Amino acid sequence: MASQLIENKLKLLPEKAGCYLMKDVKGKVIYVGKSKNLKNRVRSYFKSSQEGRRAELVKNIADYDIIVVDSDKEAFLLEVTLIKKYQPYYNVALKSGTGYPYIEITNEKNPQTRLTSIVYKDKGYYFGPYPNVYAASATLKFIQKVFPLRRCSGYTGRPCLYYHMGQCLGSCFKEVPQSKYDEQIKKIKRFLNGDIQEVKKDLTNKMLQASADLEFERAGELRDQLKYIEETVEKQKIISNDHTQRDIFNYYVDRSWISIQVFFLRQAKLLRRESHMFPLTDETDPEDEFMSFIAQFYAQKNRVKPSEVLVPKGIDQDELAAAIGIKVRTPQRGQKASLMEMARENAQLKLDDKFRLLELGQRKTKGAQEEIFKALGLPYGSYIESFDHSHIQGADPVSALVVFKDGEPFKTGYRKFKLKGEVEHQNSADEVGNTREVVRRRYSRLLKEHERMPDLILMDGGQIQVEACEDVLRNELNLDIPVAGMVKDDKHRTNHLLYGDPFKGQPFKLIPMDPKSEGFYLMTRIQDEVHRFAITFHRQTHAKNSLVSRLDSIKGIGPKSRTKLLREFGSLKKIKEASIDDLRKAGLTLTQAQAVKISL
């Protein structure tokens, strides 16, 4: 029987082509499949009785993910890449690594065309891969007949059989000019890149003539040849012969939330993707937030930078390139533009699923919260508060608080904290010091204002954070509020609650949560919400501080002028777009306005 989480997700599946990744309780991919209709295929795993190995697979599925593409063929090709990457336990086919074949034009003095299952970095030309191996083989034979290069093993001093058949340029017995090879290679590349109209026209005419001459067997061969060519040289978006390392970013905005999708193209393959979602404030420009996300994405430690980043229209390529130190482009047409649209579609799908899952889960949220309190051995309480910290290598440290009431976000209770870096923790990356400061500030204020205290505090962390929180509550504020930690595994997934009360002689212990339970889903939701709320606040703080620093570096712009610009325009992008007159209307002198335009 499927968990409630999966039951809810099954209702959201699109009737589109794509791949699905089945995961176990640890988040490990255990099976990859593809379908031209994801809704029907994925639902079939859970809506009917299964037997044998498939029943064992379904029993171990705790969650799944999907990637939407444009056609069944693209899904087929993406499936190959994903299986090779994840090596899922339940995929018995395609695990050997041989994969589907490419058509290669070799890089040597006397080049040849051949099938290969491996792409080498040898400056040869590779086209594919092709799911229909027979069609690829038939197309290669056609190329060798119509666009001959070298067909034999090399120089022997006499013409080979293929030369007599017109399928070899004769390197077996003579020196073939490089210009002759270059001419043929140019034709082959054009053909395999989709320029097949003349070839199709010629084959069609020959097929019709053979049929008219009652040569039906010959006509059938020509018909099959047409089919194989069309199938083999159909343009692919998922895998191409362009080996430039690229990261593709696109986004979708709805209901004050932004969903960002990142595609990683390596070795001409869509190797993996990442999904990120976080809320926007009313005054936030989505394009600014999107650019800020990319800048901080590459600021992360150990993040490998590609050769090129692709972004959608409307993004300032020069400004972003300067910020991340990578070439930035916006594709206008063709394969890369199609990949960009695919990223946007998947970003929308992720955000739509999030909202619909939340709507489906509203009726169950109170019961989910009851499960958390029951797991901790506590009487039911309505209010849960959760903290998280955010910084980049100690810079611009902040904390955030979210409140859940009866299993639902209580957003009027959310709070943001700019950490002051008190004496006890001058190192702003100190988790203990940050925890003590924010807990002290939060609950001393509630005491002072006689506000309602939470029934449970969930810390995004382990025993260190829990002990720091409990110490401030008990020893400084004389408060008795249960505190538990949301503990993550090595894949950064919350999977246990940590709970204990040293003040009552109760040692800390890890409390597992059933991954298929509503309580587990709510715990994960709280952890995601506080994490995203903290990151969003940190991005805003970091961006504002960076903007202030940029304005402070402009000669003639002091604190008062800076405040005028921030109040009037709000972002660096809008300041850059402002005219001299706009800047003067904001209160700057002509000299100051000119300095701003020159500097930015």
N, C-alpha and C positions, 0 to 999 in steps of 0.2 A: 504493500500500500504506500502511495506517495505521501510525503510530508505535506503539511499545510503550505509551506513556502513553495514547494514545487507545484502543488495544486493551483496556487494563485498565479504563478508564473506561466503555467500552461494556458491560462485564459488570455494571455497577452501575446502569444506567439503570432508572428506575421505569416501570411500566406505567400512567402517569397523564397527564392533560392538562397542557399547558404550552407554553412557548416555549423555543427553543434558539438560542444565539448562537454562530456559528462565528467563530473568530479566526485571524489569521495569526501568523507568527513574532514580530511586534512587539506582539502582544496586541490589535491593532485588530480591531473587529467588522467582518467582511466580508459576513456574511449572517445574517439573522434569519428564523426560520420558526416555525410553530406546529403542534401535532398533538394529537389526543385520546389518542394513545398514543406518548409520547416514546421508549419503548424501540424500538418497531418503526420509527418514522420516522428517528431519528438513526442507528440501525444500518444502515438501507437505503443511506445515503450511502457506507458503507465495505465493505459485504458483497456488492456486485454491481458489475459493470462499468458505467461511466458514459460518456456521449458528450457532445460539444459543450461548451456553456457550463457544464453541471453537472460535467463531468470537470475543467474548468479550476478550478472552485470547490473541488472535493475536493482537488485537487493543492496548493492553497494553504492548506488547513486544518491548523493546528498544534495547536489545542486548541479546546475548546468549553465553554460553560457552559449551565446550564438554570435555568428558574424554573418551579416547579410551581404550578398553579392548580386550581380545582375543576371546571371544565367546558370543553368545546371552545369555547363562546362567549366565555368569559372569556379564553381563550388568543388568540382572534381579536382581541379588543379590545386586549389587552396587546401583541400583535404590531404593531398600528398605532402605538402609542406608542413602542415600541422602534425601529421603522424610522424614524420621524420624528426621534428623538433621535440615532441613530447614522449615519443615511444610508448604509447598507452598500452597497458597490460592486456586489455581485451581486444586490441586490433591485431589479428593474426596475419592479415595481408599487408603488403607494402612495408613491413618492418625490416626487411633485409637491407634496405638502403639503396637498392638498385634503381627504384623509381621508374619514371617514364622516360622515353628516349628524347634526345634533342637531335636535330640535324646540324652537323658541324661542317664548316668550311675550314680546313686545317690551315695553320700558319706555317708554311714551309716553302721551299724553293719551287717545287712542283706540287701545288695544293690539290686536294681531293675533297669530295663530299662523302660523309659517312654518318651512320647513327652512333650515338654515344649516350651513356647514362650519367656521365660525370662531366661537369663544367670545370675546365682548368683555366688558370690565369695565364694563358699562353698567347694572348692577342689573336686567337682564332675567333671566328664568328659562330655564335650559337643561336639556334632558333628553337623555340619550344618552351617546356616539354609538351609532348603530345600523348593524351590519354589512350588514343586508339593506335596501338603499336603497328597493327597491320596497315592502317592508312598511312602512317608515317613512312613505313618501309616502301609502300607502293609509290608514294610521292617522291621519295629519294630516287627510286629507279627511273621515274619520269624525268627528274632533274638531270640525272646522269645521261639520259638519252638526248634531251633537248638542249641542255647547257653543259656539254662535256668539259671536264678538266682532266685530271689524271685518273685512270680507272685501274691501271696495272700496278705492279709492285715497284717499278722503277726501270732504270736503264738496263737493257739486256743486249742491245746491239741490233735488234730486229723488231719490226712492228708487232704489237700484240693483237690478239683476236678482237679486243674491244676497239682498237684503232680501225681495223677493217670494217667494223660495224658502225663506225662514226660516233663511238662513245668514249673516246680518249684522244687527247690532242697530240699524242705521239712522243711523250718524254721518254718512252721506252727505247727509242732509237735516234732521237734528234734533240737539239736545243730548242725549246719552245720559248718565244719572246714573252717577257713579263707582261707586256702590254696586252697580249692575247688572253692571258689569265685574268688580268684586271678587268678586261671587257666582259668576260664570262661571269666573274664574281659579281660585278655590278648588276648583271641581269638576274643572277640567282638571288641576290639580296632583295632586289626590287620585287621579285616573284614571291619570296617567302614573307615579305612585309605586307603582302596583300594586293599587289598590283597583278591581278590574274585575269583581267577582263579579256585581253587578247588571246591568252592561252585557252580560256574557257570558250571563247568564240570559235577558235580553230578546232577544238575537240568536239564541240557541238556540231559543227558543219560536217566533220568526218563521221560522227555518229549517225547523223541523218542520211549521209550518203551511203554508209554501210547498210543501213536499214533499207534504203531504196534499192540497193543492189542485192537485197535478200541475204546479206551476210550478217545474220542475226547474232551469231556468237561474237563476231568482231564488234558489232554495235553494243552488245552487252558489256564487253571489256572496256570500251570507250566511256560508256555510261558510268561504270564503277570508277574509272579513273577520274572522271569529273567529280564524283562524290567524295573520293578520297582527298582530292586537291582542296575542295571547298572546306572539308572538315579539318585538314591539317594546317592550312595557312590562315584560318580564321583568326583575327587579331585577339590577343589575350590582354587583359588588364592586370590580372593577379601576378603573372610571371612574365617578364620581358627579357630581352637580351641586353638591356642597359644595366651595367653593374655599378652605377654610381650609388654610393651609400646615401640614403635619404631618410629623413623623418618627415612625415606628413601630418600637419595639424589642421583640424577644423572643429567648429563648435556649433552649438544650437542653444538658443535661449527661450525659456518659457516659464511663466509664473515666478519671475525674479530668481530663477536658477539658471546656471550655465552648465552645459555638458560639453566636455572637450574630449575628442577622440584623437589618439596618436597612433599612426601606422609606422612601423619600422621596416624599411626595405633594405635588405642586405643580400648581397650576391644575387641580385635580380629576383628576390623572393620576398613576399610579405611574411617576415619572420615571426612577428608578434604584434600585439596592439595593447594599448593602455587606455583605460577609461577613467575620467576624473569628473566629478560633479561637485559644485558648491554654490551656496546662495549669493545673490547680488543685493546690494543695498539700493535704495531708490535713486541715490545720486550717482551710482556707479555706471560708467560707460562700458558696455560689454566688450567693445574693441580694446579699450585700455586694459580691462581685466584679462582679456585673452592674451595680449602682448606681455603683460606683467607675469602671467602664468608661464609663458614660454621662457622668459628671461630667468625666472627662478627655477624652472625645470632644468636648465643647463648650468645653473649655479650650484646644483647639488653635488656633493662630493662623489667622486668616482663615476660621474655621468659621462659616458662616451659620446663625443660629438661626431655627427655625420659630416659628409662633404657638403651637403645641401639640405636646406629646410624649405618645405613648400607650405604656403599659407593661402587662405582664401582672399578674394578681392576685398578691398577696403582697409587692408592692413598696411601700415607704413613700413615698406620693406627696408629702406635705408636705415631708419631709426632702430628697427629690430635687429638688423644685421650688425649695427654698431654695438648694440647691447650684448649680443651673444657671441660675436666673433665668428659667425658662420654665414656663408652665402645664403640669401633668402630670395625666393622667387614665388611668383603667383602664376601657375599654368593657365593658359587661356583656352586651350583645346587639346584634343587627343587623349592619349592614355593617361597622362598625369592629371589632367582635368577630371577625367572619369574617376580616378582614384580619390581625388579631392572630394568629389560629390559622394562617393561611397563612404568616406570618413564622416561627412556631414550626416548622411542618412543613418549611420550607426550611432552617432552622437544623439540624434533625435530619438532613435529607438530606445537607447539607454535611459534617457530622461523620461520619455513616455512611460516606459515600464516602471520607473521609480514612482511616478505619481499614481499610476493605476494600482500598483502593489500597495501603496499606502492607503488608497481608498478601499481596496479589498480588505485590508487588515484592520480598518478602524473598529469593526465590530468585535474584534478579538483582542484588542489591545489591553483592556482591563484584566482579562484572564491571563495574558502574558505577564503583566506586572505581578500578578498574584503568584505566578510560578517562580519569579525571581525571589520574592520574599519567602516563599515556602522553602526554596532550595537553601536559603541562609538560615532557616529556622526562626524566622521573625514573623510577628503578626503583620497583617496587610497594612500598608500605608499608601496614601495617595500621591505623595510628592517624592520624587527622586531628583537629586541634583548631581551633576557630573562636571569635573574640571579637566582641562587639558592645557598644556603650555605649547608655545611655538616660538621659534627663533631660527636664524641662520648663523651658525657658528657663534652664537652668543649675541648677535646683533639684533637690536629692536625687539627685545623679549616681551612677550605678552602672554596673558592667560585668558581663558574664556570659560564661561559657566553656562550650561544648558539645564533647563528644568523640564521634567516629564511629569504630567499629572494624569493619573489613571492610564498610563501607557501611551499618552499623546504628548507631543511637544507643546509646552506652555511658553510660547515665545515672548510674551510680555515679561516673563521672569528671567529671560536671558540677560547676562551681564558680561561686559568686557573689562579687562584690567591691563593697564600699561604697568609693567613691573618697574618698581622704583629702584631696585638694586640696593636693598638695605645693607647695613654694615655686616650682618651675619652672612651675606652671600654676595660679595662683590663680583664674583664670577657669575654672570647672568645666565650661563648655561647650566647652573647648579639646580638639578631637579628638586632636591630637598629644600633648598632655600626658597625657590620659587613657590613650591607647594605651601610652605609655612607662611609666606607672605600673603598669598591670595586667600588662604583659609582664614587667616587672622583678619584680613580686611573685610571679607564677606560676612563672617558671623559676628564680629564685634559690631558691625553696622546693624545687622538684624536685631541684635540685643538692644542696641541703643534706640532703635525705632520701634521696638516691640512688634516685630514682624514674625510671621509664621516660620518655624524651622522645618527643614525637610525631614522625612521619615527614614531616608537612606541617602548616603553619599557614595557615589561610584567614582573612583579615581582611575584615570586612564594610565595604569601602571601597576607595579607590583608592590612588594612588601615595604620597600623604602618609602614610597609615596604614601601608602596607607598609614605607616607608623608616624610619619611627619604630620599628617592630617590629624590623627588621633591625639598626638601629643599636644598640639595647639588647642584642640577642642577641650580636652580634659584638664590639662595643667594650667592653661592660660585663661580659658573662657568658662571653665566649669560646665561644659555641655556634654550630654550623653546622647550622641547621635551615632547610629551604626555606620561603619565605613567599610567598604569592600573594594577590592581592586579588580579591574578587568585585565586579565593576564593574556598576553599574546604568545603564539607559538613562533617557531623559527621562520614561518612564512608571513609573519605580522598579522595573523588572524586571531581575533579574540576567541578563546575556546574554554576558559575556566574563569570562575570567580575565586578570589582569594579573600578569606574571611577569618577573623579571630579577634579576640578582645583581651589583650594582656592585662588590662585593668581589672578584669573579672576572672582572670586565671584561665582564659580560653586560648590555647595556642593557635597560631595561624595554620590553616589547611586549605588545600586546593579543592574546590567543589566543581566537578564536571557538570556541564549543561548539555542536555541531549541536543545535538545539532539539528534534529528534525522538529524540535519543539518551538512553540511560539515564544516561550521565555528566552530561548537562545536568540531567536530572531530579534526580539526587542532589545536584548543586551547589545547585540551587534549594531542595531539601529542607533542606540544611545551613543555607543562608542564612535560610530561614523559621524553622527551629528555634532558631537562636541569637538571632534578632530577637525571637521570641515569648518565649523564656526571659528575655531582658533586660527586655522590657516588663513581664512578669509580676512579676519581682523588683522593678522600679521601682514598680509599682503598690502592692505590699505595703509597700515602704519609705515611699513617699509617704503612703499611708493611715495607717501607724503614726505617722509624724511629725505628720500632721494631727490624729490622735487625741490624741497627747501634748500638742500645742499647745492643743487644745480643753480638755483636762483641766486644764492648767496655768492656764487663765484662770478656773477656778472658785475662788472664795475659800475658803481653808481646806484645799485639796487640794495637798499638797506632793509631793515625789518619792517618798516611801515609800508614801503613800496611792495615788498614781498607779500605782506598781508593783503594789500589791495588786489594784487594779481590772483592770489589764491581764492579770495572771496568772489571775485568777478568771474574767473574762468575755471577754477577747480582742478584742471589737469594740464600736464605739459603739452599734450597734443593740442588742446584748445588754445593755449597761449601761443604755440607755434603758428596756428592757423589765423590768429588775430592780426588785423592790419595795424598800421601805425596809428590810424585814427581810433580804432577800437582800444588800443593800449592807452592812448591819451584820455579817452573817455573814462577809463578805469582809474584815472588819477595820476598817470605818469607824465613827466615832462617830455618834450620832444626828444631831448638828448637821451633820456632814460629809455624811451620807446625804441629809438634807433639802436641803442646798445642791446636791448632784449632781442630784436630781430636779427642783429648780426651774430649774437652769441648762440641763438637757438637755430 
